[in-house]
Amino acid sequence: MESFESVCDYLKAAQPVNPVLCHRPHTAARSARWFLQNFPGDVLYAVKANPAPLILDTLYEAGIRHFDVASLFELELVKGFAGARHYCMNPVKHPDHIRRMYFDYGVRDFALDCMDELEKIFAACGYADDLSLHVRITVDNSTSCVPLDAKFGAHPDEAAELLVAARTRAAALGVSFHVGSQAMNPMAYASAISRVNSLIRDTGVIIDSLDVGGGFPAAYPGMQPRPLDEYFHVISEAFNSTLTSETCRLMCEPGRALVAESASMLLNVTLRKREWLYLNDGAYGSLFDAAHLDFPYPVRAIRDGQEIAGDYDTEFGLYGPTCDSIDAIKRPLSLPAGMREGDYLEIGQLGAYADSMRTNFNGFGERDEIVVMDEPMLSLFNQPLQTGLRLSVSAAYSDEQTRD
Ligand SMILES: Cc1ncc(COP(=O)(O)O)c(C=O)c1O
């Protein structure tokens, strides 16, 4: 893959027709190192957030040795990493996938949230006695931007029964939860851990691990998270006051926070119609979350290899390339008034849940890939590794351009 100092340098040499995925692997290495140095337990990377081989290699080289995979496809991507341990934390799985993960790939860690899944896992693994089971419980997701509690998680009465049943058959037993993605309040973890504590107290079951899931936030315009070390501090305090903390392993499972900064997308304006820009990528591609979840992203406009000078004071709606009217992003973007066909937009913070959401609908799935060495438009990590991180906004993305 070709490398460039910056996206503008690349655009001085090329006029790409396809959308271009601009990887910044150095940012993924930095955030991984930060998590590994500061989280008081094991860090599992949730492969779904960004399964690009370049990023997986980078995270592994930075020291990540635990991988959460939801499917056989994701497992294939990380199975070759020496010394790595793989966890299938998807609470509902096809029995054939469980069987193959256990027998062909050596996976021993499986999540579940109901009795039927417990039976299914045991049957698929030939009633093995070496399983690590992680009972996923439901917890409050209200401080997150992407709640995940509707679909998964055992409710308190079911969780107690499940925990007791799993304890008698698992070699190692854990509890896991997810506070929802992009959780804006660290206290969500404290209240979830206190729920685990009540469960332990009520059932008398000893657990071997507590997995606090993902949910750690990244920076987006108008969404400045609390410093991540505050999250870790809250988790540490809450964990240390649980009944089994002395013998229990603490784990987390971040996706977004590790990789959000690790890619931007470079998109081409194919037409301007009044205050609408038609782009070569959209809701069926890397702008899925912008279109469906109303996520805000930082943006800069580029013409002839240079950022377009002038105020970002005109609101434009954005349409993607397909023939579908819902191929549009929800909120308008503030851009220079003179935007026109042929201009490029670089949209930042698209390292998590963007390229992996791309479809081939209408035949628009193709995109190019490059590596760029410069800093992302927004970053939580582009300063020396330390605690007390504050959001830093790079020079290329000044305060005036911040949208709410
Ligand atoms: C089981 C599981 N673990 C971890 C993650 C990663 O979450 P996040 O990207 O919010 O850190 C997810 C996201 O959907 C998940 O479903």
The ligand as an SDF file (V2000), in Angstrom:
LIG
                    3D

 16 16  0  0  0  0  0  0  0  0999 V2000
  -19.3850   -7.9250   22.3240 C   0  0  0  0  0  0  0  0  0  0  0  0
  -18.8020   -6.6030   21.9690 C   0  0  0  0  0  0  0  0  0  0  0  0
  -17.6080   -6.2670   22.4910 N   0  0  0  0  0  0  0  0  0  0  0  0
  -16.9880   -5.1020   22.2000 C   0  0  0  0  0  0  0  0  0  0  0  0
  -17.5760   -4.2080   21.3230 C   0  0  0  0  0  0  0  0  0  0  0  0
  -16.8340   -2.9380   21.0180 C   0  0  0  0  0  0  0  0  0  0  0  0
  -17.5160   -1.8390   21.5070 O   0  0  0  0  0  0  0  0  0  0  0  0
  -16.9550   -0.3590   21.3120 P   0  0  0  0  0  0  0  0  0  0  0  0
  -16.6440   -0.1820   19.8880 O   0  0  0  0  0  0  0  0  0  0  0  0
  -18.0570    0.5000   21.8140 O   0  0  0  0  0  0  0  0  0  0  0  0
  -15.7340   -0.2300   22.1750 O   0  0  0  0  0  0  0  0  0  0  0  0
  -18.8440   -4.4840   20.7890 C   0  0  0  0  0  0  0  0  0  0  0  0
  -19.4980   -3.5350   19.8900 C   0  0  0  0  0  0  0  0  0  0  0  0
  -20.5440   -3.7380   19.3370 O   0  0  0  0  0  0  0  0  0  0  0  0
  -19.4760   -5.7180   21.1160 C   0  0  0  0  0  0  0  0  0  0  0  0
  -20.6570   -6.0630   20.5960 O   0  0  0  0  0  0  0  0  0  0  0  0
  1  2  1  0
  2  3  1  0
  2 15  2  0
  3  4  2  0
  4  5  1  0
  5  6  1  0
  5 12  2  0
  6  7  1  0
  7  8  1  0
  8  9  2  0
  8 10  1  0
  8 11  1  0
 12 13  1  0
 12 15  1  0
 13 14  2  0
 15 16  1  0
M  END
$$$$
